[in-house]
Structures are given as C-alpha cells and as structure tokens.
C-alpha cells in the first residue's frame, strides 16, 4: 500500500502553478523595468500624438517635424499632411520653424523674412538666423534700446564688442621682449572684460642654437627649456620683467614698464611652477628654442584656468540670439535668470561664472547648429535650468561623433586627392564617393536619434535624466558602447509610445527595459485573470513591497511544488521512518528559497553580469596563472562588492543550507528508527558520502568559478564564488559532523555498550 501512487497532495500542483504564474509574471525586477508596468503607468498620460497636436495648433511646424517619426503609425500620415499644408501656405515656416503671428512678425522684421536660398536647402539652423539678425544690426540695437528685461540687458552688456575675450594671448606670446629672453615675466591686464584685476605670470626657458649641436634631439632641448622655466618660477624672488597689456579698441598694446606691480602676498611659486602649463614652445628667430609656462593669477594669488571661447564671428551672434530668446521667453524663467546672473558676475570678475557662461555658449551653439529657431526654442523652454541645456548639448555631442568622424574622413580624403598622381586619383575618387554615401547613411541615423532625444526632452522636460539614462545604460558585451546607446534610445522610444508617465518612470528608475523571455511570455495571457492587474499597479506604486511579494510568490510556488512531489510520489519500501516534522518543512523551505533565487536569475540573467564600465577589460585569452596572480596582487578587501558578488555568495550559501537540512533530516530519520544502537551506527556510517556532500559541492563550485575566470570577464565575481563555495562547504560540513553527528555517535556508542552489558 505504501508503494502505490498517493493522491493526497495533488491539490498542491494547481496551487504551485497559480503562484508560479503570479511570481514569474509579476512585472517588477531588480535591474530592469517591466514593459508591462510602463504600459500601466503611461495609461492616461500625455502621449507623443497629443504633444504633436499641441505643437501644430501653436503653428510650431519645426517641432512637429521632429516629433513626427515618434507619432503613432495610424496618425503619422495625417500629421504629415497638416505639416505640408502649413508649409505650402507659409513657405517661411520652413526657415523659422513656426511660431505665433508675433513670432513671425519678429522673424520678418528682425531676420529679413524669407531667405530663398536657405528655403531651397529645406532647413535653416537657428544659428544662421542669429547670425543674419546680428549682421543686420536691428535686433542688437532694439534689444539694447527697448528691452526692459534685466537678464537681456545684463547679457548685452557682457558682449565683448571689440573682440573675443582673451584675444591678448597671441600678441603677448609673440612679443619679442617676452619670448626671446629667459626669466620670469609679469603682465598686468588692463580694460579687458572678464579679466578684471588679473595678471599674467610667465616663466621663459631658453636655449641658444648651440643646444642643438651633436646628436641632441628637439625633444631633449624642449625638456631642458621646460625644466629651466619651472626652476626659474619656483625660485622666483622678485626679479621679474614687468609689462602692461592694455586693450585699445580691437587692438592690444604691450609696453614694458620699469616700476614693479604688486603681486598678491603669500604666492607659493613652487606650487605655481608645478601647476603651470606650457603656453608656447618652439624655435626662436636665431635658431634656438624657447618654452613659456605660466597662467593667469587673480587678486587672491590663485592660478586660474580659462577655457577657450567660441570664435568671435560665432560668439557675438550666439550672444545676441540668446538675448532675443530670453526676451521672447524661449528659455525658462530659471534658465534666463541664471544666464543674466552669470553674465553680470562674469563682468565683475567672477571666474566660475565666466567659465560657466562660456561653456553655455558652446552648448547653445551646438543646439543652434542642429535645429531651426522654433525647434530650439521649444527644446530650451523644456529645460528647467541651465544644466538642462548643458546636458542636451552633451547628448548631441554623443550622437554626433560618428557623423563628425565621417565628415572628417571625407575632408581628409578631399585634401589628399590633389596630391596624388593622376593614375591613382580615380581609385581615390571612387573611395571618396563611397565615403559620401556612407556619410548619408550616418546622417540619416543621426537625424533619427536626434528626433528621439528631442521628443523625449519635449515630453519629459527632463534632459538631465535622459543624459543620465543614456550614458549609464549598462554594457555587458565587448565593444558594446555604440549598441548600448542605440538600445537606450530604443528604450526611450518604447516608453514614449505609452505616454509621458512611462517615460518619467523609466528616467526615474534609470534602468533598461526588461526583455521578456519564454516563461514570462507564456504567462502573459493568463496573468491578468489571476490578479495581475493589481500586481502590476503595486509593481510601480510601491516597488519594495512588490519585490518582497514577488520573492514570496516564487518561494511559495516552489514550496507547493515540493509538497506535491513529496505527497504524491510513492514511499520507498525501505523507508521505515521519517525525519522530524519541523525539519522536513525547513528542508523544503530552504530548497524552495534556492529554486526561487535561481528563478529570479533565470528571469534576469544580467544580475550575474557586471556592466563593462565596472570591470577591467583584459580580453578572453588570459591564463589561469595570471588570474590567480591578479587575486594575489589585488586584495579582495580592496574590491568594491557588487550585487553580482552578493548573488554569487548567496547562491552558494543557499545550496549549502539545503544540503545541511537534508543531512539533518536524514540524521533525524535514523533517530526515529526503532533499531538497536549498533545498527544505527552502521546507518550513520552508510550516510558518510551524503554528509560529505557539502564539501563535494563546495569544491565543485570552486572549480566552476575558476573555469568562469577563463571564459568570462568576471574576475572579481568568479573569485568571490571560488572562495565562498569552498568556505561554506567546509563550515557547514564541520558544523554537521562536529555539532550534530559526533554527539549523536557518542550517545549511540554508550547505548551500544549498555546493550552488550545487558
């Protein structure tokens, strides 16, 4: 009767299936974001179609063109027809990008109206609008005379009307009295905007033509000059040559003065010598060699690092165009305030403000070269602060690298064609044509990526979050950076298809969208009927509770499955007793927990991978000896623990717990046998292999980990696995044999002796 199939636990099977479907289908994950949760979050929030309609109703044709590829398929054709109709009725929209009637009046008045040449190009970047307005002069004058916006006026006052800030450098570096004589030079800057109260501290190292006699290389002479310049500055005691560098309109005058200027007290010349950069190096007119080091010193005696401004013909239009954009509310109120504040403080001599506003114009120029006036206006309005503009520019730079590289190669090839023999030019021209075709493909890819970024920024109003999402997107494969960027953009596109709420959630979580596997896809049709809607809501409203519920559901599913197996399979004829009730349940729970963890890893295999930015990439072909040497050279205590190492250690720990509970359960079975002590001792001896299973598994885990060292880029994680596997095996087997089996053996030996005496 005991050997027959039992049906007492059959009801545990459907319960296990239901719990398993709920646990496996629960749309919450550790390292990813569920698409199902995104769809639920996005329901009822603003969509790309709604944003598209808003832009068209405001006559913003340019932004609508950017949004068009992201609109729903069934509405895309309708939107395209509306755009074409508006551009046909008002051709100037192709240049301006749209706007209200007042925007169009501004465009016609300030920018000269319709530009037929650029209309034929099909696109007119915002920078050229700024440049046209600046060259005509109307916009600059009207803003200065009529604008009551303090931010606009502060910006206009900061425009360097006589040349780019810092245009004194070239003349100062080429001044014979500076370049041709060794020693320390101090130049006082007078009437230069952004450089109020500054002095230029220089040290010149010089070698005559005789330094090149023999086999001495130019690099060796340069190093000698550099060392001389640093020593001269570090040992400076006041014996300098003094110059007055004065701005006179668009010109710079340099004069040597006899009287000493005062230098800030407490200057650490040794530190300045170490921090000074090379400003100029090269041959002198008499065939010698000179090196100039130094930098700009502020009133507090600190050396400042001043970055490069936009070229002057670009800088002024960008500043005037930005002033116009602030006047027209093309920037958010906070952004406009910060631009005005930085402009004012920069003129007052604040170095940090000057550098930030300088960087802003570089960023704004990058935006102005990639979109038209209203496209840029809508985008900058969506930036909550100035950092948003910086982050948008950073995104465009990231996407533009392949295109810039392709354009650079074409320019280089064009230059080389003219220097080639006639018989080689034809082949080179064919290569050039191919490069130009490739460039068209890259241009098309860039435009598509730009449209995704543009749409995401417009919909979310969170450009900083977009940059963080794209730049932090995990890369698990070698040379996968480009693919990671593309996948990140596809995730953004997917989130946008569900609405603004989905996009906001994805950016907040800053995790990739989960790629559903076979098991999850199979559970999708049934999941909603088992309460999946409620679980989906919990997944994004309270993630911590959702994670806990998912783990509980998975453990419960496997626990019920184990109960089903134990209660339906026939009892072996040789089994005469069972272990203690509590031990059986603890054993099943431990095994269920282990299976649940393995289930989580099956759903999210990336949990066992470390993003490439967090590991040292050394290639696949490294030897075991080198890896072990790595372990010796770098102490594990110095390594940062990751979730991967925690999971690896947790898996090995759970495996050992399950084995431990099985062994204890077997000991309990032997205790419950109604047998003599001698026979129980024999049964214990028969289970020695089982009791040593923890050691076998521990050693097997170590071997597996060392194999992973050879085939995967998981040095740290595999080493953790190797160490913990053996360690846990030793500890659990030692605890089993010393704490549990040894005392019980002693008890049986005493009892056996008593039985013999009796």
Residue, then its C-alpha position, 0 to 999 in steps of 0.5 A: x500500500x505504501x508503494x502505490x501512487x498517493x493522491x493526497x497532495x495533488x491539490x498542491x500542483x494547481x496551487x504551485x502553478x497559480x503562484x508560479x504564474x503570479x511570481x514569474x509574471x509579476x512585472x517588477x525586477x531588480x535591474x530592469x523595468x517591466x514593459x508591462x508596468x510602463x504600459x500601466x503607468x503611461x495609461x492616461x498620460x500625455x502621449x507623443x500624438x497629443x504633444x504633436x497636436x499641441x505643437x501644430x495648433x501653436x503653428x510650431x511646424x519645426x517641432x512637429x517635424x521632429x516629433x513626427x517619426x515618434x507619432x503613432x503609425x495610424x496618425x503619422x500620415x495625417x500629421x504629415x499632411x497638416x505639416x505640408x499644408x502649413x508649409x505650402x501656405x507659409x513657405x517661411x515656416x520652413x526657415x523659422x520653424x513656426x511660431x505665433x503671428x508675433x513670432x513671425x512678425x519678429x522673424x520678418x522684421x528682425x531676420x529679413x523674412x524669407x531667405x530663398x536660398x536657405x528655403x531651397x536647402x529645406x532647413x535653416x539652423x537657428x544659428x544662421x538666423x542669429x547670425x543674419x539678425x546680428x549682421x543686420x544690426x536691428x535686433x542688437x540695437x532694439x534689444x539694447x534700446x527697448x528691452x526692459x528685461x534685466x537678464x537681456x540687458x545684463x547679457x548685452x552688456x557682457x558682449x565683448x564688442x571689440x573682440x573675443x575675450x582673451x584675444x591678448x594671448x597671441x600678441x603677448x606670446x609673440x612679443x619679442x621682449x617676452x619670448x626671446x629672453x629667459x626669466x620670469x615675466x609679469x603682465x598686468x591686464x588692463x580694460x579687458x572684460x572678464x579679466x578684471x584685476x588679473x595678471x599674467x605670470x610667465x616663466x621663459x626657458x631658453x636655449x641658444x642654437x648651440x643646444x642643438x649641436x651633436x646628436x641632441x634631439x628637439x625633444x631633449x632641448x624642449x625638456x631642458x627649456x621646460x625644466x629651466x622655466x619651472x626652476x626659474x618660477x619656483x625660485x622666483x624672488x622678485x626679479x621679474x620683467x614687468x609689462x602692461x597689456x592694455x586693450x585699445x579698441x580691437x587692438x592690444x598694446x604691450x609696453x614694458x614698464x620699469x616700476x614693479x606691480x604688486x603681486x598678491x602676498x603669500x604666492x607659493x611659486x613652487x606650487x605655481x611652477x608645478x601647476x603651470x602649463x606650457x603656453x608656447x614652445x618652439x624655435x626662436x628667430x636665431x635658431x634656438x628654442x624657447x618654452x613659456x609656462x605660466x597662467x593667469x593669477x587673480x587678486x587672491x594669488x590663485x592660478x586660474x584656468x580659462x577655457x577657450x571661447x567660441x570664435x568671435x564671428x560665432x560668439x557675438x551672434x550666439x550672444x545676441x540670439x540668446x538675448x532675443x530668446x530670453x526676451x521672447x521667453x524661449x528659455x525658462x524663467x530659471x534658465x534666463x535668470x541664471x544666464x543674466x546672473x552669470x553674465x553680470x558676475x562674469x563682468x565683475x570678475x567672477x571666474x566660475x561664472x565666466x567659465x560657466x557662461x562660456x561653456x553655455x555658449x558652446x552648448x547653445x551653439x551646438x543646439x543652434x547648429x542642429x535645429x531651426x529657431x522654433x525647434x530650439x526654442x521649444x527644446x530650451x523652454x523644456x529645460x528647467x535650468x541651465x544644466x538642462x541645456x548643458x546636458x542636451x548639448x552633451x547628448x548631441x555631442x554623443x550622437x554626433x561623433x560618428x557623423x563628425x568622424x565621417x565628415x572628417x574622413x571625407x575632408x581628409x580624403x578631399x585634401x589628399x586627392x590633389x596630391x596624388x598622381x593622376x593614375x591613382x586619383x580615380x581609385x581615390x575618387x571612387x573611395x571618396x564617393x563611397x565615403x559620401x554615401x556612407x556619410x548619408x547613411x550616418x546622417x540619416x541615423x543621426x537625424x533619427x536619434x536626434x528626433x528621439x532625444x528631442x521628443x523625449x526632452x519635449x515630453x519629459x522636460x527632463x534632459x538631465x535624466x535622459x543624459x543620465x539614462x543614456x550614458x549609464x545604460x549598462x554594457x555587458x558585451x565587448x565593444x558594446x558602447x555604440x549598441x548600448x546607446x542605440x538600445x537606450x534610445x530604443x528604450x526611450x522610444x518604447x516608453x514614449x509610445x505609452x505616454x509621458x508617465x512611462x517615460x518619467x518612470x523609466x528616467x526615474x528608475x534609470x534602468x533598461x527595459x526588461x526583455x521578456x523571455x519564454x516563461x514570462x511570455x507564456x504567462x502573459x495571457x493568463x496573468x491578468x485573470x489571476x490578479x495581475x492587474x493589481x500586481x502590476x499597479x503595486x509593481x510601480x506604486x510601491x516597488x519594495x513591497x512588490x519585490x518582497x511579494x514577488x520573492x514570496x510568490x516564487x518561494x511559495x510556488x516552489x514550496x507547493x511544488x515540493x509538497x506535491x512531489x513529496x505527497x504524491x510520489x510513492x514511499x520507498x519500501x525501505x523507508x521505515x521512518x521519517x525525519x522530524x516534522x519541523x525539519x522536513x518543512x525547513x528542508x523544503x523551505x530552504x530548497x524552495x528559497x534556492x529554486x526561487x533565487x535561481x528563478x529570479x536569475x533565470x528571469x534576469x540573467x544580467x544580475x550575474x553580469x557586471x556592466x563593462x564600465x565596472x570591470x577591467x577589460x583584459x580580453x578572453x585569452x588570459x591564463x589561469x596563472x595570471x588570474x590567480x596572480x591578479x587575486x594575489x596582487x589585488x586584495x579582495x578587501x580592496x574590491x568594491x562588492x557588487x550585487x553580482x558578488x552578493x548573488x554569487x555568495x548567496x547562491x552558494x550559501x543557499x545550496x549549502x543550507x539545503x544540503x545541511x537540512x537534508x543531512x539533518x533530516x536524514x540524521x533525524x530519520x535514523x533517530x526515529x528508527x526503532x533499531x538497536x544502537x549498533x545498527x544505527x551506527x552502521x546507518x550513520x556510517x552508510x550516510x558518510x558520502x551524503x554528509x560529505x556532500x557539502x564539501x563535494x559541492x563546495x569544491x565543485x563550485x570552486x572549480x566552476x568559478x575558476x573555469x568562469x575566470x577563463x571564459x568570462x570577464x568576471x574576475x572579481x565575481x568568479x573569485x568571490x564564488x571560488x572562495x565562498x563555495x569552498x568556505x561554506x562547504x567546509x563550515x557547514x560540513x564541520x558544523x554537521x559532523x562536529x555539532x550534530x553527528x559526533x554527539x549523536x555517535x557518542x550517545x549511540x556508542x554508550x547505548x551500544x555498550x549498555x546493550x552488550x552489558x545487558 
